[in-house]
């Protein structure tokens, strides 16, 4: 990629031109539909919202197709007259027809004469356009195409003429202009074709002209919105033609910022132009356009407003900036329906409104139409002269340049104040209205001081500027005279009141002295009576106080007696309490002694209990031994029984025992000693008893 082959392919907010067909992407195929409608009726109305690309589609889409011979019913030879109605529809049509590339000649005296003759021919009748075309003697293979761009300006032309008192004349000219166009396409002797571009919100206003709605119904083309794919081609296509690349993320960002609002198309073109300009200024080697460059210029939201502010701020001084403000306020208008539209104005008129010379205004216009800016038309190659029509490139500038929006609002408000002033002045002249009064008078005077209007500016909105200003001045003088008269009347009233008050105060002074003396005497008497009353009341208070003191003394005496009796009773009670205390003390001593005795008894009982517990343990041990002895004795008894039985058996044998009595004797002899010993055991001590029992157990 060679850097020197690069060029900025985006035109900004101005429409694409005929020679920029190779940069016009996204509307492929729509030119064929335009050709189809134009071929059927020789009339085509391209309608769409502001910023939808109507003018670009006609200039860079339809016209190249016509020159290429794609209209079957006509040849490829075309003479194209492009105009805008502006403030002189007939004059602008005559000027367009006399362009050197249509029927005219190069500039000079002949050009002026031919333009005047052409306009005269157009005004003769409804076939004036046909007659001009016939007189031009076109070649047999040639056709005439009249392109009326911004057709809605015709309605604004009528409204503005009504405001200046020229409504009837403007209505006649507008109607004659429309008749010229419709009559030209109705005949077939001369090949004349007509194309209109118009904002869709003015479509209903076409009913003001006879036969125009019917013609529109047969040949209207409502320009569609671009799809996302078409918008993508409108972005990436020119970049490729310009010799660069663009990143997909930047394309997606621009598509998202643009959305579906067709009004954003010219703003998008301007943002891309500014992005390319900043990217090329950075001179990146083979780097694609990316988000950083787009965001640096402000994107779709702010690129246009920032760029316009930059041009405005770069103007040399405040005087130049004031001329710039006047320039743009002349080029914009807000209608009665609150719609903002362009207002193309001759450069000489702009100079008159600004109160500046042509050489002062031209540099300002050049600053805003320089290459890469394109805020104003015509483009920079066209020379600027006093009769050159200046216009803003697109209405989107009014909606997106914040400063211009403020200027448009201020201009609309200023025009409204002046129109009301002019109407009131006319009514006053006719004897139907009085001078202005506040607050209207203050508003008018403030407007005159801040706006400093001149006659050239006033003629744009209402005639009789001098009468209106004279009426405003007269209203101010009337207010001053009225204020002076009120001041004189006030002073007379004050003087009258002063005289009356002097007499009144003189009489009042005499009567006032007597009144003061009587009042003083009365006040003294009242004061004495008041003193006597106070003394009487004081004596009564003293008597009552003495009586109260007596009662208080009696009460205190009775209270003292009661206190004495209480004291005696308390003394007796204290004595009794002392005796009780002695008795309690004795009882306490006895209780203490009893406590000592009880403690001793408890200790003895505890000792005995401990001895008894030891004795119980010994008895328990003894009982266990006795139980053991008993078990042994039981075993011994069983053994004795067994032996006895054995002895009995032997006794039954001969010679062993003679009888059972002998056996019993033997048994008793065997156990007699232990039994005797056991009988004497109870009289022995416990320890001894244990020894004896143990011995007995052994037996």
C-alpha positions in Angstrom: 0.0 0.0 0.0 1.5 3.3 -1.1 0.7 6.2 1.2 0.8 8.8 -1.6 -2.2 7.1 -3.3 -4.4 7.6 -0.3 -7.2 10.2 -0.4 -10.1 11.0 1.9 -13.1 9.4 0.3 -15.8 10.8 2.6 -17.5 14.1 1.6 -18.7 15.0 5.1 -22.2 16.4 5.6 -22.6 17.7 2.0 -24.3 15.3 -0.5 -22.3 13.2 -2.9 -21.8 14.8 -6.3 -22.0 13.3 -9.8 -18.2 12.8 -10.0 -18.2 10.8 -6.7 -20.2 7.9 -8.1 -17.3 5.6 -7.3 -17.5 6.5 -3.6 -21.3 6.1 -3.3 -22.0 2.7 -1.7 -25.0 1.1 -0.1 -27.7 2.1 -2.5 -27.0 -0.4 -5.2 -30.1 -1.2 -7.2 -32.1 1.7 -6.0 -31.1 3.8 -9.0 -32.8 1.2 -11.3 -36.1 1.8 -9.4 -35.7 5.6 -9.9 -35.1 5.1 -13.6 -38.3 2.9 -13.9 -40.5 5.6 -12.3 -38.9 8.4 -14.2 -39.3 6.6 -17.5 -43.0 6.0 -17.0 -44.2 9.6 -16.3 -41.1 11.8 -16.9 -41.6 12.9 -13.3 -40.0 11.6 -10.1 -40.3 12.7 -6.5 -37.6 11.3 -4.2 -39.1 11.6 -0.7 -37.5 10.8 2.6 -36.7 12.0 6.0 -34.0 14.6 6.6 -30.6 13.0 6.3 -31.8 9.9 4.5 -29.6 10.6 1.4 -32.1 11.9 -1.1 -29.8 14.4 -2.8 -26.9 11.9 -2.9 -29.1 9.2 -4.4 -30.1 11.5 -7.2 -26.7 13.1 -7.9 -24.5 10.1 -7.4 -27.0 7.3 -8.3 -29.6 8.5 -10.8 -27.6 11.0 -12.8 -24.7 8.6 -13.6 -27.3 6.0 -14.8 -28.9 8.6 -17.1 -25.5 9.6 -18.6 -24.8 5.9 -19.1 -27.9 5.6 -21.2 -29.8 3.3 -18.8 -33.2 5.0 -19.4 -34.7 3.0 -22.2 -37.1 5.8 -23.5 -34.3 8.3 -23.8 -30.8 8.6 -25.2 -27.7 9.2 -23.2 -27.5 12.9 -24.0 -28.6 15.0 -21.1 -28.6 18.6 -20.1 -29.2 18.7 -16.3 -30.4 21.9 -14.6 -30.0 21.6 -10.8 -31.7 24.2 -8.6 -33.3 24.9 -5.3 -36.4 27.1 -5.0 -34.9 29.3 -2.3 -36.4 32.8 -2.1 -37.0 33.2 -5.9 -38.2 30.0 -7.5 -38.6 31.5 -11.0 -35.3 33.4 -10.9 -33.4 30.3 -9.7 -34.9 28.1 -12.4 -33.9 30.7 -15.0 -30.4 30.8 -13.6 -30.1 27.0 -13.6 -31.3 26.8 -17.3 -28.7 29.5 -18.2 -25.8 27.6 -16.7 -23.1 27.1 -19.3 -23.6 23.3 -19.1 -27.3 23.7 -19.9 -28.5 26.5 -22.2 -26.4 29.4 -21.1 -23.1 30.9 -21.9 -20.0 31.9 -19.9 -20.4 34.9 -17.6 -20.6 38.3 -19.0 -23.2 40.8 -20.3 -24.7 38.2 -22.6 -25.2 35.8 -19.7 -27.1 38.5 -17.7 -29.3 39.3 -20.7 -30.0 35.7 -21.5 -31.0 35.0 -17.9 -33.4 37.9 -17.9 -34.9 36.7 -21.2 -35.2 33.2 -19.9 -37.0 34.3 -16.7 -39.4 36.5 -18.8 -40.2 33.5 -21.0 -40.9 31.3 -17.9 -43.3 33.8 -16.5 -45.4 34.0 -19.7 -47.4 30.9 -19.0 -47.5 27.3 -17.9 -45.6 26.2 -21.0 -42.7 28.6 -20.4 -40.3 25.8 -19.6 -41.2 24.0 -22.8 -40.7 27.2 -24.7 -37.3 27.9 -23.2 -36.3 24.3 -24.1 -37.5 24.7 -27.6 -35.7 27.9 -28.1 -32.5 26.4 -26.9 -32.5 24.1 -30.0 -31.1 21.0 -28.3 -29.7 18.2 -30.4 -32.3 15.6 -31.4 -30.6 13.0 -29.1 -30.5 15.4 -26.1 -32.9 15.6 -23.2 -33.5 18.2 -20.5 -33.6 17.1 -16.8 -34.7 19.7 -14.2 -33.7 18.6 -10.7 -35.4 20.7 -8.0 -33.5 19.8 -4.9 -35.1 20.7 -1.5 -38.5 21.3 -3.0 -39.9 22.0 0.5 -38.2 25.4 0.3 -41.2 26.4 -1.9 -43.5 26.2 1.1 -41.1 28.3 3.2 -40.9 30.8 0.4 -44.7 31.3 0.7 -44.7 31.6 4.5 -41.9 34.2 4.5 -43.6 36.2 1.8 -46.7 36.4 3.9 -44.7 37.7 6.9 -43.3 40.5 4.7 -46.6 41.5 3.3 -46.0 39.9 -0.1 -48.0 36.7 0.4 -50.2 37.0 -2.7 -47.3 37.6 -5.0 -45.4 34.7 -3.5 -48.4 32.4 -3.8 -48.8 33.3 -7.5 -45.1 32.7 -8.2 -45.0 29.4 -6.4 -48.1 28.2 -8.2 -46.7 29.3 -11.6 -43.4 27.5 -10.7 -45.3 24.2 -10.1 -47.4 24.6 -13.2 -44.3 25.0 -15.3 -43.0 21.7 -14.1 -46.2 19.8 -14.5 -47.0 21.2 -17.9 -43.5 20.3 -19.1 -43.9 16.6 -18.3 -47.5 16.5 -19.6 -46.4 17.2 -23.2 -44.3 14.9 -25.4 -43.0 17.3 -28.1 -40.0 18.4 -26.1 -38.1 15.8 -24.0 -38.3 17.4 -20.6 -38.0 15.4 -17.3 -38.4 16.6 -13.8 -37.0 15.2 -10.5 -37.9 16.5 -7.1 -36.3 15.8 -3.7 -38.4 16.6 -0.7 -38.6 15.9 3.0 -41.4 13.5 3.8 -42.7 15.7 6.6 -43.7 18.3 3.9 -45.6 15.8 1.8 -49.0 16.9 3.1 -48.2 20.5 2.1 -48.2 19.5 -1.6 -52.0 19.7 -1.5 -51.6 23.5 -1.7 -50.9 23.1 -5.5 -53.4 21.8 -8.0 -52.5 18.4 -9.7 -49.3 18.0 -7.7 -50.7 15.3 -5.3 -52.0 13.3 -8.2 -48.6 13.5 -10.0 -46.8 12.5 -6.8 -49.0 9.5 -6.3 -48.0 8.1 -9.7 -44.2 8.7 -9.5 -43.2 9.0 -5.8 -40.2 7.0 -4.5 -40.0 6.9 -0.7 -36.3 6.3 0.0 -35.8 3.3 2.2 -33.5 3.0 5.2 -30.2 1.3 4.8 -29.9 -2.1 6.3 -27.0 -3.0 8.5 -25.2 -4.7 5.6 -25.8 -1.7 3.3 -24.4 0.6 6.0 -21.4 -1.6 6.3 -20.7 -1.3 2.6 -21.2 2.5 2.8 -18.4 2.5 5.5 -15.9 0.0 4.2 -16.3 0.6 0.5 -15.0 4.2 0.4 -12.2 3.2 2.7 -11.0 0.6 0.3 -11.3 3.0 -2.7 -9.4 5.6 -0.7 -6.5 3.2 -0.3 -6.8 2.2 3.3 -8.2 -0.5 5.6 -10.6 -0.3 8.5 -10.8 -2.6 11.5 -14.0 -4.7 11.9 -14.4 -3.4 15.5 -14.5 0.2 14.2 -17.1 -0.8 11.6 -19.2 -2.4 14.3 -18.9 0.6 16.6 -19.9 3.0 13.8 -22.9 0.8 12.9 -24.0 0.6 16.5 -23.6 4.4 16.9 -25.5 5.1 13.7 -28.4 2.8 14.5 -31.5 2.9 12.3 -31.9 6.6 12.3 -31.4 7.8 8.7 -30.7 11.3 10.0 -27.3 10.0 11.2 -26.1 9.3 7.6 -24.6 12.7 6.9 -23.3 12.8 10.5 -21.7 9.4 10.0 -20.0 10.6 6.8 -18.6 13.6 8.6 -17.3 11.5 11.5 -15.6 9.2 9.0 -14.1 12.2 7.2 -12.7 13.5 10.4 -11.5 10.1 11.5 -9.6 9.7 8.2 -8.2 13.2 8.5 -6.8 12.5 12.0 -5.6 9.0 11.0 -3.7 10.4 7.9 -2.2 13.2 10.0 -0.7 10.7 12.4 0.8 9.0 9.3 0.8 5.4 10.6 2.7 3.1 8.2 0.0 0.7 6.8 -2.0 0.9 10.0 -5.8 0.6 9.5 -8.4 3.0 10.8 -9.2 2.0 14.3 -11.2 3.0 17.3 -8.6 5.3 18.8 -8.8 7.7 15.8 -12.6 7.6 15.8 -12.9 8.3 19.5 -10.3 11.1 19.3 -12.5 13.1 16.9 -15.6 12.6 19.1 -17.4 9.8 17.2 -20.8 10.3 15.6 -22.2 12.0 18.7 -19.7 14.9 18.8 -17.4 14.9 15.8 -19.6 17.4 13.8 -20.1 19.8 16.8 -16.4 19.7 17.8 -15.3 20.4 14.2 -17.6 23.4 13.8 -16.6 24.8 17.2 -12.9 24.4 16.2 -13.4 26.4 13.0 -15.4 29.0 14.9 -12.7 29.3 17.7 -10.0 29.7 15.1 -11.5 32.9 13.7 -9.1 35.9 14.3 -11.2 38.0 16.7 -14.6 38.6 18.3 -15.7 40.7 15.4 -15.2 37.8 13.0 -17.0 35.5 15.4 -19.9 37.9 15.5 -20.0 38.0 11.7 -20.0 34.2 11.8 -23.0 34.1 14.1 -24.9 36.5 11.9 -24.0 34.4 8.9 -25.4 31.2 10.3 -28.5 32.9 11.7 -29.2 34.2 8.2 -28.9 30.7 6.7 -31.4 29.0 9.1 -35.0 29.5 9.8 -37.7 28.1 12.1 -41.2 28.0 10.7 -44.5 28.5 12.4 -44.8 24.7 12.8 -41.5 24.8 14.7 -39.6 23.0 12.0 -36.0 24.1 11.4 -35.1 24.4 7.7 -32.3 25.9 5.6 -32.6 29.5 4.2 -30.2 30.1 1.3 -29.3 33.7 1.3 -27.4 35.9 -1.2 -24.0 36.9 0.1 -24.8 40.6 -0.4 -27.8 40.4 1.9 -25.7 38.6 4.6 -23.3 41.5 4.4 -26.1 44.0 4.9 -27.6 42.1 7.9 -24.1 41.8 9.5 -23.3 45.5 8.8 -20.0 44.4 7.3 -18.2 44.7 4.0 -17.9 41.9 1.5 -14.2 41.5 2.1 -15.0 41.0 5.8 -17.6 38.3 5.3 -15.9 36.3 2.5 -13.1 35.0 4.7 -15.6 33.8 7.2 -17.5 31.8 4.5 -14.2 30.5 3.2 -13.2 29.3 6.7 -16.4 27.2 6.9 -16.3 25.8 3.3 -12.6 25.0 3.1 -11.6 21.5 2.0 -12.2 19.0 4.7 -14.9 21.1 6.3 -17.8 21.5 3.9 -20.2 23.3 6.3 -21.3 25.8 3.7 -22.2 25.7 0.0 -21.2 26.3 -2.7 -17.9 24.3 -2.4 -14.6 26.0 -2.2 -13.7 26.1 -5.9 -16.7 28.3 -6.7 -15.8 32.0 -6.4 -17.8 34.1 -3.9 -19.4 37.2 -5.3 -22.1 39.6 -4.0 -24.9 37.7 -5.7 -23.6 34.2 -4.7 -26.2 32.2 -2.8 -24.7 30.8 0.5 -26.3 27.8 2.1 -25.5 25.3 4.8 -24.5 21.9 3.5 -27.1 19.9 5.3 -29.9 20.4 7.9 -28.1 17.9 10.1 -25.7 20.7 11.0 -28.6 22.6 12.7 -29.4 19.6 14.8 -25.9 18.5 15.7 -23.9 21.7 16.2 -24.8 22.7 19.7 -23.8 26.4 19.2 -25.9 26.6 16.0 -29.0 25.2 17.8 -28.6 28.1 20.3 -28.3 30.6 17.5 -31.4 29.2 15.7 -33.4 29.5 18.9 -32.2 33.1 19.5 -33.0 34.1 15.9 -36.5 32.6 16.2 -37.1 34.5 19.4 -35.8 37.7 18.0 -37.9 37.4 14.9 -41.0 36.7 17.0 -40.4 39.8 19.1 -39.9 42.0 16.0 -43.0 40.6 14.3 -45.2 41.3 17.3 -43.7 44.8 17.5 -44.4 45.5 13.8 -47.9 44.2 14.1 -48.6 46.4 17.1 -47.1 49.4 15.3 -49.3 48.8 12.3 -52.4 48.6 14.6 -51.4 51.7 16.4 -51.0 53.5 13.1 -54.6 52.4 12.2 -55.8 53.6 15.6 -56.5 50.1 16.9 -53.8 49.8 19.5 -52.2 52.0 22.2 -48.5 52.4 22.9 -46.6 49.5 24.3 -46.6 49.1 28.1 -44.7 46.9 30.4 -43.7 44.1 30.3 -44.0 44.2 26.4 -42.2 47.6 26.3 -39.3 46.4 28.4 -39.0 43.2 26.3 -38.9 45.3 23.1 -36.3 47.8 24.5 -34.1 44.9 25.7 -34.4 43.2 22.3 -33.3 46.4 20.6 -30.3 46.9 22.8 -29.1 43.3 22.7 -29.8 42.5 19.0 -29.2 45.9 17.5 -31.3 45.0 14.4 -31.1 46.9 11.1 -33.5 47.2 8.2 -31.8 44.5 6.1 -32.4 42.0 8.9 -36.0 43.2 9.5 -37.0 42.8 5.8 -36.6 39.1 6.3 -39.5 39.0 8.7 -41.7 42.1 8.4 -41.7 45.4 6.5 -41.9 48.9 7.8 -38.8 48.5 10.1 -38.5 52.3 10.6 -42.1 52.6 11.6 -41.8 49.7 14.1 -38.6 51.2 15.7 -40.3 54.7 15.8 -43.3 53.1 17.5 -41.0 51.4 20.1 -39.2 54.7 20.7 -42.5 56.6 21.0 -43.8 54.0 23.4 -40.7 54.5 25.6 -41.2 58.3 25.4 -44.9 57.9 26.3 -43.9 55.8 29.3 -41.4 58.5 30.4 -44.0 61.2 29.9 -46.5 59.2 31.9 -43.9 58.7 34.6 -43.1 62.4 34.7 -46.8 63.3 34.8 -47.3 60.9 37.7 -44.3 62.4 39.4 -45.7 65.9 39.0 -49.1 64.8 40.3 -47.4 63.1 43.2 -45.5 66.3 44.0 -48.7 68.4 43.8 -50.4 66.0 46.1 -47.5 66.1 48.5 -47.5 69.9 48.5 -51.2 70.0 49.2 -50.8 67.5 52.0 -48.0 69.6 53.4 -50.2 72.7 53.6 -53.0 70.8 55.1 -50.7 69.3 57.6 -49.2 72.7 58.5 -52.7 74.1 59.4 -53.7 70.9 61.1 -50.5 70.8 63.2 -50.9 74.6 64.2 -54.4 73.9 65.5 -53.3 70.7 67.0 -50.5 72.5 68.8 -52.9 74.9 70.6 -55.4 72.3 71.5 -52.6 69.9 72.2 -51.2 72.2 74.9 -54.5 72.4 76.8 -55.0 68.8 76.3 -51.5 68.1 77.6 -52.1 70.2 80.7 -55.5 68.5 81.4 -54.0 65.2 80.7 -51.1 66.0 83.1 -53.6 67.0 85.9 -55.7 63.9 85.2 -52.6 61.8 85.4 -51.6 63.4 88.7 -55.0 62.8 90.2 -55.0 59.3 89.0 -51.5 58.9 90.4 -52.6 60.2 93.9 -55.7 58.0 93.9 -53.5 55.1 92.9 -51.1 55.9 95.8 -54.0 56.1 98.3 -55.3 52.8 97.0 -52.0 51.2 97.3 -51.6 52.5 100.9 -55.0 51.1 101.9 -54.2 47.8 100.3 -50.9 47.8 102.2 -52.7 48.5 105.6 -55.1 45.7 104.9 -52.2 43.4 104.0 -50.5 44.4 107.3 -53.7 43.6 109.4 -54.1 40.3 107.7 -50.4 39.6 108.3 -50.7 40.4 112.1 -53.7 38.1 112.4 -51.8 35.4 110.6 -48.8 35.9 113.0 -51.1 35.5 116.0 -52.6 32.4 114.7 -49.1 31.2 113.9 -47.9 31.9 117.5 -50.9 29.9 119.0 -50.3 27.1 116.7 -46.6 27.1 117.6 -47.5 27.0 121.4 -49.8 24.0 120.9 -47.1 22.4 118.8 -44.5 23.0 121.6 -46.9 21.3 124.2 -47.3 18.4 121.9 -43.6 18.2 121.5 -43.0 18.2 125.3 -45.5 15.3 125.8 -43.9 13.4 123.0 -40.5 14.0 124.6 -41.8 12.6 128.0 -43.3 9.6 126.3 -40.0 9.1 124.4 -38.1 9.3 127.8 -40.3 6.6 129.4 -40.0 4.5 126.3 -36.2 4.9 126.4 -36.1 3.8 130.0 -38.2 0.8 129.2 -36.0 0.0 126.3 -33.0 0.3 128.6 -34.5 -2.3 131.0 -35.4 -4.5 128.1 -31.9 -4.2 126.9 -30.6 -5.3 130.3 -32.9 -8.3 130.4 -31.9 -9.1 126.9 -28.3 -8.9 127.9 -28.9 -11.3 130.8 -30.8 -13.6 128.6 -27.9 -13.4 126.1 -25.4 -14.4 128.9 -27.6 -17.3 129.9 -28.0 -18.3 126.3 -24.3 -18.1 125.9 -23.8 -20.4 129.0 -26.4 -22.8 127.7 -24.7 -22.7 124.4 -21.4 -23.6 126.0 -23.1 -26.4 128.0 -24.9 -27.7 124.9 -21.6 -27.5 123.0 -20.0 -29.7 125.7 -22.9 -32.1 125.7 -22.6 -32.3 121.9 -18.9 -33.0 122.2 -19.6 -35.8 124.8 -22.3 -37.2 122.6 -20.0 -37.1 119.7 -17.3 -38.9 121.7 -19.8 -41.5 122.8 -21.1 -41.9 119.3 -17.6 -42.5 118.1 -17.1 -45.1 120.9 -20.4 -46.7 120.0 -19.5 -46.7 116.4 -16.2 -48.5 117.3 -18.1 -50.9 119.5 -20.6 -51.5 116.7 -17.8 -52.3 114.4 -16.4 -54.7 117.0 -19.8 -56.3 117.5 -20.2 -56.6 113.8 -16.9 -58.4 113.6 -17.9 -60.6 116.6 -21.2 -61.3 114.9 -19.4 -62.4 111.8 -17.1 -64.7 113.9 -20.1 -66.1 115.8 -21.7 -66.8 112.5 -18.6 -68.6 111.4 -18.5 -70.5 114.7 -22.1 -71.4 114.2 -21.4 -72.7 110.7 -18.5 -74.7 112.2 -20.7 -76.0 115.0 -23.3 -77.0 112.4 -20.6 -78.8 110.5 -19.4 -80.4 113.8 -23.0 -81.4 114.7 -23.4 -82.9 111.3 -20.2 -84.8 111.8 -21.3 -86.0 115.2 -24.6 -87.0 113.8 -22.8 -89.0 111.2 -20.6 -90.7 113.8 -23.5 -91.3 115.9 -25.3 -93.0 113.1 -22.1 -95.0 112.5 -21.9 -95.9 116.1 -25.5 -97.0 116.1 -24.8 -99.3 113.2 -21.9 -100.8 115.0 -24.1 -101.1 118.1 -26.5 -103.1 116.3 -23.7 -105.5 115.7 -23.1 -108.0 118.6 -20.8 -106.9 121.4 -20.4 -103.3 120.2 -23.0 -101.3 122.2 -25.7 -102.6 124.5 -28.2 -99.9 123.9 -29.0 -96.4 122.5 -28.6 -94.9 125.9 -24.9 -96.0 125.8 -24.6 -94.3 122.5 -26.1 -91.0 123.7 -23.7 -91.1 126.7 -20.8 -91.4 124.4 -21.9 -88.5 122.3 -22.5 -86.2 125.2 -19.1 -87.1 126.6 -17.6 -86.0 123.3 -19.2 -82.6 123.2 -19.6 -81.9 126.9 -16.4 -79.9 127.5 -16.9 -77.4 124.7 -20.5 -76.8 125.7 -19.6 -76.1 129.3 -17.0 -73.7 128.0 -19.6 -72.0 125.7 -22.0 -71.6 128.6 -19.5 -69.5 130.5 -18.7 -67.3 127.4 -21.4 -64.7 127.9 -19.9 -63.5 131.2 -16.5 -62.8 129.5 -15.4 -59.6 127.8 -15.8 -59.3 124.0 -12.2 -60.0 123.3 -12.2 -62.9 125.5 -15.4 -64.2 124.0 -13.8 -64.1 120.5 -10.9 -66.2 121.7 -13.1 -68.7 123.3 -15.3 -68.9 120.2 -12.3 -69.4 118.1 -11.1 -72.3 120.4 -14.6 -73.8 120.3 -14.6 -73.6 116.5 -11.4 -75.5 116.4 -13.0 -78.3 118.5 
